[in-house]
Amino acid sequence: MGDASGWTIGGGSRANLFTSDLNPAEFLPGGFRGVSSIGIAHSSIVTNGNDPILGTLMPNIVYGGNFAWRVEDTAIGGYVSVLSQDVSRYYCTDIYFAWLAVLENGEHIAEQSSLLIIELEDMTTGTTLHSDEWKAYNSLRNNPNYTHVTVNHSASFVDSITGVHTRNIENTWMRIKQKQKKQNGLARTLLPTYLEEFVWRQDFGDKPLKNLILQISENYPVQ
């Protein structure tokens, strides 16, 4: 969209910090190293063409679409710039990143050199997962990122002691399948988009166009 909607911008000074000590979260708003004025001043949204500083040495700076973030938009080092975005209800099986970077050493040792950090964090870590006792779920028991609790469907549909059940997700899948049957099936390659549409209708009712316009107007108000 050409603006910072949906993004969190951070930044600060890198003085006396070695590369191995850099933690991007510390430079985001609320982090003890964060300086909002540096974050805002040192990153910018750019359109395709030559890099504003490097010129023809770095052409075609937008990989796809019309805009891209130019992070740490300065010719002099000594700073940290951070961009962060939370994405909820992401169903695709793949995530792709595209970037261009200029990392100049400037005769510094490795611990003082420029670097680019890309972090992808699963915010569902710590979630409690409910399932039945199908063997395919056994690997979840040893996953330290989740708490896995089960219900034995051969005995009951709701565990009488823990209260664990899978009725909510089973009901959801039933409604998804019913909808797709009415549409004479679906293309497997488009399953993520079908799920996104289903979740959208669950959250915003059965008037997708009206609610899409309302969401656009709320998130991208006319200046």
C-alpha positions in Angstrom: 0.0 0.0 0.0 3.0 2.3 0.2 2.7 3.1 3.9 3.7 1.5 7.2 0.3 0.1 8.1 0.7 -3.3 9.9 4.4 -2.8 10.6 6.2 -1.9 13.8 9.3 0.3 13.3 12.2 0.3 15.7 15.8 1.4 15.9 18.6 2.7 18.1 22.4 3.1 18.6 24.7 0.2 18.1 27.5 1.8 20.1 29.6 -0.6 22.1 27.5 -3.6 21.0 29.2 -6.6 19.3 27.4 -8.5 16.6 26.8 -11.5 18.9 25.0 -9.2 21.4 22.5 -7.8 19.0 18.8 -8.6 19.7 16.3 -7.0 17.4 13.5 -7.1 19.9 15.5 -4.8 22.2 15.3 -2.0 19.6 11.5 -2.2 19.0 9.1 0.1 20.8 9.2 -0.8 24.5 12.6 -2.3 24.2 15.3 -0.8 26.5 17.5 0.1 23.5 14.8 1.5 21.4 14.9 5.1 20.2 11.8 5.8 18.1 13.3 8.8 16.3 16.1 6.7 15.0 13.8 3.9 13.8 11.6 6.4 11.9 14.4 8.4 10.4 16.6 5.4 9.3 14.0 3.4 7.4 11.9 4.3 4.5 9.5 2.9 1.9 10.9 3.0 -1.7 9.6 2.4 -5.1 11.3 0.3 -7.8 14.4 1.7 -9.6 18.0 2.3 -8.5 18.9 2.5 -4.8 18.7 6.1 -3.5 22.4 6.0 -2.3 24.1 3.3 -4.4 22.4 4.2 -7.7 23.2 1.9 -10.6 25.3 -0.3 -8.3 22.0 -1.7 -6.9 19.2 -1.5 -9.5 15.7 -3.0 -9.3 15.4 -2.7 -5.5 11.8 -3.9 -5.4 11.5 -7.6 -5.9 7.7 -7.7 -6.5 4.9 -5.3 -6.4 5.3 -1.5 -6.2 7.0 -0.9 -2.9 9.7 -2.2 -0.5 11.2 -1.3 2.8 14.7 0.2 2.8 16.0 -0.6 6.3 18.8 1.5 7.8 18.5 4.2 5.2 21.8 5.9 5.9 25.2 6.0 4.5 26.9 6.1 7.9 26.8 3.1 10.2 26.6 2.8 14.0 22.9 2.2 14.2 20.3 -0.6 14.3 17.0 -0.5 12.4 14.3 -3.1 12.9 11.0 -3.8 11.1 8.5 -6.2 12.7 5.1 -7.6 11.6 2.8 -10.0 13.3 0.8 -12.2 11.0 -2.2 -14.1 12.4 -4.1 -17.0 10.9 -1.4 -17.9 8.4 -2.3 -21.1 6.6 0.2 -21.4 3.7 2.8 -24.1 4.0 5.6 -21.9 2.6 7.0 -18.5 3.6 9.3 -16.6 1.2 11.7 -13.7 1.9 13.4 -11.5 -0.7 16.1 -9.0 0.1 19.0 -7.0 -1.1 21.8 -6.1 1.3 25.0 -4.1 1.4 27.2 -5.2 4.3 30.4 -3.2 4.5 33.1 -4.3 6.9 34.9 -0.9 7.1 38.0 -2.6 8.4 36.2 -3.7 11.5 36.6 -7.1 13.2 33.8 -9.6 12.5 32.1 -8.7 15.8 31.8 -5.1 14.8 30.8 -5.6 11.1 27.4 -4.8 9.5 24.9 -7.6 9.5 21.4 -8.5 8.4 19.2 -10.5 10.7 15.9 -12.2 9.6 13.9 -13.8 12.3 10.7 -15.8 12.0 9.1 -16.6 15.3 6.2 -19.0 15.9 4.0 -17.1 18.3 1.9 -20.2 19.0 4.8 -21.6 21.1 3.3 -22.6 24.5 -0.1 -23.3 23.1 -2.0 -26.3 24.5 -3.0 -28.7 21.8 -6.1 -31.0 22.1 -6.3 -34.1 20.0 -7.6 -37.7 20.1 -5.1 -40.5 20.6 -4.5 -41.2 16.9 -0.9 -42.4 16.5 0.0 -39.7 14.1 -0.2 -37.2 17.0 2.3 -39.0 19.2 5.2 -36.9 18.1 3.5 -33.8 19.7 4.0 -35.3 23.1 7.8 -34.8 22.9 7.6 -31.3 21.3 8.9 -28.8 23.9 7.0 -25.9 22.2 3.6 -27.2 23.0 1.5 -28.8 25.7 -0.3 -31.8 24.2 -3.4 -33.2 25.9 -5.6 -36.0 24.5 -9.0 -37.6 24.8 -9.6 -41.3 24.2 -12.5 -41.5 21.8 -13.0 -45.2 22.4 -13.9 -44.4 26.0 -15.7 -41.0 25.6 -15.8 -37.8 23.5 -15.0 -35.6 26.5 -12.4 -36.7 29.1 -14.2 -36.9 32.4 -11.2 -35.8 34.4 -9.4 -33.1 32.3 -12.4 -32.0 30.2 -10.3 -32.3 27.1 -12.3 -32.7 23.8 -12.0 -32.0 20.1 -15.6 -31.1 19.4 -14.8 -27.5 18.4 -12.3 -28.3 15.7 -14.3 -31.2 14.4 -17.4 -29.0 14.2 -15.4 -26.4 12.3 -14.1 -29.0 9.8 -17.6 -30.3 9.3 -18.8 -26.9 8.4 -15.9 -26.3 6.0 -16.6 -29.6 4.3 -20.3 -28.9 4.0 -19.6 -25.6 2.3 -17.2 -27.1 -0.2 -19.6 -29.9 -1.0 -22.2 -27.3 -2.0 -19.5 -25.9 -4.3 -18.8 -29.3 -5.9 -15.5 -29.7 -4.2 -12.3 -27.7 -4.3 -8.8 -27.5 -5.9 -6.3 -28.8 -3.4 -3.8 -26.2 -4.5 -6.3 -23.5 -3.4 -7.0 -25.0 0.0 -5.3 -22.2 1.9 -7.4 -19.5 0.2 -10.6 -21.5 0.9 -9.6 -21.6 4.6 -8.9 -17.9 4.6 -12.3 -17.1 3.1 -14.0 -19.4 5.7 -12.2 -17.6 8.6 -13.0 -14.2 7.1 -16.7 -15.1 7.0 -16.6 -16.4 10.6 -15.0 -13.2 11.8 -16.9 -10.6 9.7 -20.2 -12.2 8.8 -21.5 -13.4 5.4 -21.2 -10.0 3.6 -17.5 -10.2 2.5 -17.5 -7.3 0.1 -19.1 -4.9 2.6 -16.8 -6.0 5.4 -13.7 -5.9 3.2 -14.4 -2.3 2.4 -15.0 -1.5 6.0 -11.7 -3.2 7.0 -9.8 -1.3 4.3 -11.3 2.0 5.4 -10.3 1.3 9.1 -6.8 0.2 8.4 -6.0 2.6 5.6 -7.9 5.8 6.4 -7.9 8.6 3.8 -5.3 11.2 4.9 
